[in-house]
Amino acid sequence: MTTLAAKLRQEPGIDMKRLKLGTRLMVETESAVYEMRVLHQELCLVEISSSDPQLRQPTVGQFVSSQLSSEGPAGMTPACEIPAWLGKGLRMYLRFRNGYYLSSAVQGAEVKGDTWHYSVF
């Protein structure tokens, strides 16, 4: 039996643990644009800034997971969480020293190296 997380990992996406140190990402969501730079592969540490007022200044944080949310009796709850994965239609879940941050659904992502770039979706 295939889990929802396994099915979502088969869709186009980015495995954050496979990105090399210094790789940059541009991520567009329904409500903001984010720029990230990989600081540590295995821990998924990134320096992130955004058009979202909460993240205007470059801030170091940890990319924890992507979440598919569903409406429940208590409001929005994660129906599925995929560690270290960035996927279209999923919400980014980030951890900072002063708390957590959940973005709106991802609509587009581009990975950038020193001399190349690749639009994932």
N, C-alpha and C positions, 0 to 999 in steps of 0.2 A: 504494500500500500504506500503510495507516494504522498508525502505531507505537502501542505500548502507552501511551506518554506522551500522545499525541494523544487516544486513546480515554478515558483517565482525565481529561483536561482537559474533556471533554464532560459529565462527571458534575458534580453540584453541588460547588462549591468556592469558594475565595477566592484571587484574584490579589493577592498581597501588595503588588505595585508599584502597584496602583490605589487603595490605601487612603490617605486623606488624613492629614496630620500630626495627631497627637493622637487618632486613632481607636483605640478599645479593642476587644480581642477576648477572649472567654472561650472556652477550648478544653478539652474534656474528653476524656481518653484512657482506656484500659483501667485505668491505674494512678494517674493524677494529674489535677488540674485546674490549668490555666495561665491567668494573666491577662497580656495583652500590651498595650502602648501604642506606637503607631507614632511613631518619632522622625525617620525619614527614609525617604521613599517609594522612591526609585530604588535605594538601597543595602539596603533592607529591614531597617533598623536598628530594633530594638524594645527597650523596657524590659520585662523579663519577671520574673514571680515565680510560684511554684507550690507546691502541696502536697507536691511531691517535695522531700525534704530537701536535695538538691544546689542547689535554686533557691529557697529560702525567702525570701532577701533580694532585693529588686528589683535586677536586674542588666541591664546593657546588653549586647546581643548582636545577631547578624545571623541572620535567618531565611534559611537557604541554600536549602532545598528540602524537598519531601516525598518519601519513599521507600516503594516497595512492596518488601518484603523477601521473600526465598525461602530455604529451607533448602538449603544446599549442603555439599560435603565439608568446607569450612573453617568451617562454622557459618552464621550468618545473613549473607547478602550482598545488596546492593541489586539487585533484578531490574529496577527502573526508578526513575529519579530525575527529578523534575519541578521545575525551578528556580522559586523564588518562588511556589509554589502550595501551598495548604493544602487537603487533600482527605480525605474520610471514608475510614477504613480504611487510610490511609497514615500513616507515621511522620514526625514533624517532625525535621528535621536542622538544628541550630543551631550557630553558631560564636561562641565567646567568646575573650577575649584569652588565656585559659589552656587552651584546648582546645575540643573538639567535644562535642555532646550529642545523643543520639538518643532520642526519646520512644517510648513504646508507641503502638499504632495509635489514631488519632483517632476518637472516637465521636460527638462533637457540637461545634458551634461557633456562637457568636453574635457579631455585630459590633455595636458600640455607638458612637453619636455623642453629642453633647451633649443632644439632645432626642428621640432615636429609638434603636431597637435592632431587629435583624433576626436571627432564627434561620436559619442557612443549612442545617443538617442536624442 
